[in-house]
């Protein structure tokens, strides 16, 4: 069972039962815009619409936080994460923190019976 496919925002996984709660897990990354990226985004802002430079930066930060959370859960012995969420905060101008968090659990398939 690959933990990457066993992460959910809900508090259960259909067909599985939680047999052990291991606690909160998290992954955190702090990112800043580069001068080149800020300039490129400024140009995109003039024309309106999606600012793809920022979209890409945000997606990279979320992916990194997610992967760190997975590693934290694996180190605790989890094979799933339930109640997963993201949070983001601006620390200072142009610097943002992205946090992925959830509850690390051990699950097993529900056996009919």
Buried (B, 14 or more C-beta within 10 A) or exposed (E): EEBEEBBBEEEBBEEBEBEEEBEBBBBBBBBEBEEEBEEBBEEBEEEEEEBEBBEEBBEEBBBBBBBBBBEBBBEBEBBBBBBBEBEEEEEEEEEBBBBBBBBBBBBEEEEEE
